[in-house]
Each structure stands twice: as C-alpha cells, then as structure tokens.
Amino acid sequence: MCYFSIIFAQIITDHYMKKTVLFMTLLLLVGVSVGNAQKKYALYGVGFYNLENLFDTCHDNGKNDYQYLPDGTNKWTGLKYNHKLRNMARVLAEMGTDRLPNIGCAAIGVSEVENAKCLTDLCNQEPLKARNFKFVHVEGPDQRGVDCALLYNPALFQVRDVKLYPYKYNLPEDSMRATRGFLTVSGTMAGEHVAFIVNHLPSRAASSYYREEGGSQIRAVKELLQREDPDVKIFIMGDMNDDPHDKSMAVSLGAVRKVKDVEKQGLWNPWWDTLASGMGTLMYDGRWNLFDQIILTENLVDAKAMKKNLDVKPGDIDCKQLTFYRHQIFRRDYMFQQDGKYKGNPLRTHAGGAWLDGYSDHLPTLVYLIKEQ
C-alpha cells in the first residue's frame, strides 16, 4: 500500500499547542461525586456527517461534477456554494455541544466532499476557524469526485499517520469502475493511540454484494491496524448505505448488537437499538434508515458496566482509559423541513430541482468518550 500525501490546513506552533491543550482540558473536565470523593472526568466528542455534495463551482479534470457548475443542472453558483459552506459549518460547529458547550467534537469524519479546496473553505468559516479546525484529506478515484475526509481540533487530536486504502472491485465487469476508498487516520487523543476509518460505501443503486464487499474490506483494514498495535482504539464511521442489521455491517464487518457479544478485538455497533426505537439519520418513503454509523472496537467499551444498561453514569464505568459513554443522533429544528409534503424530513440542499438552501439529506451521528483524570 502506497502512502498518500497528507493535507493539513495549517501548522500551529508547539507553544500555541501546549497552551491550547491545557485550556481545552480544563474546559473538558467535569466533576462527579462518588461516595465521599470527587472524581474528575474528561469528555471527548467524535462525530460523522454526510455533507451531501459539497462541491465548489469549478470543474475537476476527469470527474463527473458537471451538475455542480454554474451552467450545470443545479446552477451551482458562488452564492449557493457560500451558503452551503455556511450551513455545513453551522452544523459541524454545533455537533457535540449538547455535552461540550463551546468545544464540540475532537474529530468529525465527513463524506461527499469534492476536494481540498472545499475543505479549506469550510474550515475558514467562522465557527470552525474560531476553534482552529484542521482537516485530513486524500484525493480519491471516485468517478463523481466525492471523497471522505476527517476534520479535527488539533488541541484534542493529534495526527500521526494517514493512508487511503482503495475499495477493490472483484468482479471482471467492474474493472473500469472506481469509488471512494477507506480513509484511515491514526493519532493521539486523550493520550492514547486511536484510529479513524472513514467510509462511504457504494449506494443502494448497486446491489447488496458491493456493500458486503466493502464491509469485508473495512474489516481487513481494522485487523491490519490491530496487528500493528493490538491496543489501538478504532472508530469505524461513515455513510454505510446500509442499516446496522444489514449483512454488510452485521456479517461482513462483524459489528454486533449486544455489548455482551463483543469478542476480543471485535466490534460493537451501538446504533441497532437506536434504529429499532424508530430513530434514524435519513428518511426514504416515510421511513427512517440509519446509514450513518460510528462503530467501536471492544477496547473502547466497558462491557461489564453496560451489558444491562446503556444509560450508565461516569462512576459506573471503568474509565481509567478512554471509554464509550453515550451516542447521539444530532438534531436541530433548522435541519428539518417545517411544512409541506416532506415535513419532518432532513432539509436538503436541493429537492425536485429547486434550491432549498438546506443542509443535508442525512443527519450527523456522535459518540462521547470519557476518561478519568
């Protein structure tokens, strides 16, 4: 596997980093009484968001981005692009603030972004710029030109290594096709080695076989990371174009529903029961699906504390190491259609050929991690 270039928005000085890390750590600390003692915990947010076609207004050679040009079918002008950037930045900056006000997420995986220019413009939007957000992106082979990326707060997550593993088509008739790969970013969060695998599996225009292949390939990347470091804590996130119970996730990837069933170095998917409760991240024909998932390796979960009750308190969890605490579908009223036939659906950028000045057809997802200080 070849190494790909890492694109960062800026470099910050060691002096600034040390001051910022100290400041952010103090903001993250929460106190919880346990008996007569007062324990302190740090919280970290990790998210994922499908940005629904964040394209700039210029043609990228070799890519089928013609819909998103000023003379394309979407009449994608600078005005629309700037509104899209503003809207995406608003959601990304607010993700995680329900539990981490004014701080938000340490890292957010994103999909459906065209290129590094879009990410630079996005991180220059005021709410993200104020937090010094950076990004990691590798230009991929997707025919439409959309990629995955990782946004991150360098005071809370420090990048160590980046690779893009290609999605491999295994059927002869697919030899000329290309789609999104698996962006893998490893680094340090809360003083521990963590890795993010950011994905966007083939759409449902293709048969389940292609997503099942994707699940198997993600699993292989996960196992490679674990061979390199058996203690690495891995977050598998993305628009899977399948629900948690579908074969690609439950069998090919092997992400189980119940904490008690997670094997050593295995995967737990906390979103099964969320979908079963009637909540999801995108709506089709009046029914919720939950394609946008964040899946965790076994060493991020205190199975003993959580096997009977997911609504645990900090004092219930053995969180001397970075440990799963909560998960959440991020929702705000402004992200939904307020009237008409599709009232209650996520408010899209376009629908029926009309520009809605909306956000995305997907809702973001979050997990919160906790660590005793």
Long-range contacts (C-beta under 8 A, 24 or more apart in sequence): 1-163, 1-165, 3-163, 4-138, 4-162, 4-163, 4-164, 5-138, 6-136, 6-138, 6-159, 6-162, 7-116, 7-119, 7-135, 7-136, 7-137, 7-138, 8-134, 8-135, 8-136, 8-159, 9-119, 9-120, 9-123, 9-133, 9-134, 9-135, 10-134, 12-132, 12-154, 17-154, 17-155, 20-132, 20-154, 20-155, 21-155, 21-156, 23-155, 24-103, 24-153, 24-155, 24-156, 27-102, 27-103, 28-100, 28-103, 29-373, 30-314, 32-313, 32-314, 32-315, 34-315, 39-314, 39-315, 39-372, 40-372, 40-373, 41-314, 41-319, 41-370, 41-371, 41-372, 41-373, 42-190, 42-370, 42-371, 42-373, 43-99, 43-100, 43-325, 43-368, 43-369, 43-370, 44-106, 44-156, 44-189, 44-190, 44-322, 44-368, 44-369, 44-370, 44-371, 45-95, 45-96, 45-99, 45-100, 45-103, 45-104, 45-105, 45-106, 45-366, 45-367, 45-368, 45-369, 46-105, 46-106, 46-107, 46-108, 46-196, 46-235, 46-237, 46-294, 46-366, 46-367, 46-368, 46-369, 47-95, 47-96, 47-105, 47-107, 47-108, 47-109, 47-294, 47-330, 47-364, 47-365, 47-366, 47-367, 48-108, 48-109, 48-110, 48-111, 48-198, 48-237, 48-238, 48-239, 48-292, 48-293, 48-294, 48-364, 48-365, 49-88, 49-91, 49-92, 49-95, 49-108, 49-109, 49-110, 49-111, 49-292, 49-360, 49-362, 49-364, 49-365, 50-110, 50-111, 50-112, 50-200, 50-239, 50-292, 50-360, 50-361, 50-362, 51-88, 51-110, 51-111, 51-112, 51-113, 51-360, 52-112, 52-348, 52-349, 52-359, 52-360, 52-361, 52-362, 53-112, 53-146, 53-349, 54-84, 54-85, 54-88, 54-110, 54-112, 54-113, 54-114, 54-118, 54-122, 55-81, 55-114, 55-118, 55-145, 56-81, 56-114, 56-115, 56-117, 56-118, 56-121, 57-81, 58-117, 60-114, 60-115, 60-145, 63-114, 63-142, 63-143, 63-144, 63-145, 64-143, 64-144, 64-145, 65-114, 65-144, 65-145, 68-114, 73-353, 74-350, 74-355, 75-355, 80-349, 80-355, 80-357, 83-357, 84-349, 85-118, 85-121, 85-122, 85-125, 86-125, 87-349, 87-357, 87-358, 87-359, 88-122, 88-125, 88-359, 88-360, 89-122, 89-125, 89-126, 89-127, 89-128, 90-127, 91-330, 91-332, 91-335, 91-359, 91-360, 91-364, 92-122, 92-127, 92-128, 92-133, 92-151, 92-364, 93-127, 93-128, 93-130, 93-131, 94-127, 94-330, 94-332, 95-330, 95-364, 95-366, 96-330, 96-366, 96-368, 98-328, 98-330, 99-326, 99-368, 103-131, 103-153, 104-131, 104-153, 105-153, 105-366, 106-152, 106-153, 106-156, 106-157, 106-189, 107-150, 107-151, 107-152, 107-153, 107-156, 107-157, 107-189, 107-196, 108-150, 108-151, 108-152, 108-364, 109-148, 109-149, 109-150, 109-151, 109-183, 109-196, 109-198, 109-235, 109-237, 109-238, 110-148, 110-149, 110-150, 110-151, 110-198, 111-146, 111-147, 111-148, 111-180, 111-198, 111-199, 111-200, 111-238, 111-239, 112-146, 112-200, 112-239, 113-137, 113-146, 113-147, 113-148, 113-149, 114-145, 114-146, 114-147, 115-139, 115-145, 115-147, 119-149, 119-151, 122-151, 123-151, 136-162, 136-183, 136-185, 137-183, 138-162, 138-163, 138-164, 138-181, 138-183, 140-164, 140-166, 140-180, 140-181, 141-166, 141-178, 141-179, 141-181, 142-178, 142-179, 142-180, 143-177, 143-178, 143-179, 146-180, 146-200, 147-180, 147-183, 148-180, 148-181, 148-183, 148-198, 148-199, 148-200, 148-238, 149-183, 149-198, 150-183, 150-185, 150-196, 150-198, 156-189, 157-187, 157-188, 157-189, 157-194, 158-187, 158-188, 158-189, 159-185, 159-186, 159-187, 160-186, 160-187, 160-188, 160-193, 161-185, 161-186, 161-187, 162-186, 165-217, 165-221, 167-202, 167-213, 167-214, 167-217, 168-213, 168-217, 169-210, 169-213, 170-213, 182-217, 182-218, 182-221, 184-221, 184-225, 186-225, 186-232, 189-322, 189-369, 190-322, 190-369, 190-371, 192-233, 192-321, 192-322, 193-229, 193-231, 193-232, 193-233, 194-232, 194-233, 194-234, 194-235, 194-322, 195-225, 195-232, 195-233, 195-234, 195-235, 196-234, 196-235, 196-237, 197-221, 197-222, 197-225, 197-234, 197-235, 197-236, 197-237, 197-238, 198-237, 198-238, 199-236, 199-237, 199-238, 199-239, 199-240, 200-238, 200-239, 200-241, 201-238, 201-239, 201-240, 201-241, 201-242, 201-248, 202-241, 203-241, 204-241, 208-242, 208-246, 208-247, 208-248, 211-240, 211-241, 211-242, 211-246, 211-248, 211-252, 212-247, 212-248, 212-251, 212-252, 213-252, 214-240, 214-248, 214-252, 215-240, 215-247, 215-248, 215-249, 215-251, 215-252, 215-253, 216-252, 216-253, 218-253, 219-252, 219-253, 219-254, 222-267, 222-297, 223-265, 226-265, 226-297, 230-265, 231-299, 232-297, 233-296, 233-297, 233-299, 233-300, 233-322, 234-296, 234-297, 234-300, 235-294, 235-295, 235-296, 235-300, 235-367, 236-267, 236-293, 236-294, 236-295, 236-296, 237-293, 237-294, 237-295, 237-365, 238-292, 238-293, 239-291, 239-292, 239-362, 240-291, 240-292, 240-293, 241-291, 242-291, 243-275, 243-289, 243-290, 243-291, 244-269, 244-271, 244-272, 244-275, 244-290, 244-293, 245-272, 245-275, 249-293, 249-295, 253-295, 255-293, 255-295, 258-307, 259-301, 259-303, 259-306, 259-307, 260-303, 260-307, 262-298, 262-301, 262-303, 263-298, 264-298, 265-297, 265-298, 265-299, 266-297, 266-298, 267-295, 267-296, 267-297, 267-298, 268-295, 268-296, 268-297, 268-298, 268-301, 269-293, 269-295, 270-294, 270-295, 270-296, 270-310, 270-324, 270-327, 270-367, 271-327, 271-365, 273-310, 274-327, 274-329, 279-329, 280-329, 280-363, 281-329, 281-362, 281-363, 281-364, 281-365, 282-346, 282-361, 282-362, 282-363, 283-344, 283-345, 283-346, 290-329, 291-362, 292-362, 292-363, 292-364, 292-365, 293-365, 294-327, 294-365, 294-366, 294-367, 296-324, 296-367, 300-324, 300-369, 314-370, 314-372, 317-370, 319-370, 319-371, 319-372, 320-371, 320-372, 321-371, 322-369, 322-370, 322-371, 323-369, 323-370, 323-371, 324-367, 324-368, 324-369, 324-370, 325-367, 325-368, 325-369, 325-370, 326-367, 326-368, 327-365, 327-366, 327-367, 327-368, 328-365, 328-366, 328-367, 328-368, 329-363, 329-364, 329-365, 329-366, 330-363, 330-364, 330-365, 330-366, 331-363, 334-359, 335-359, 335-360, 335-363
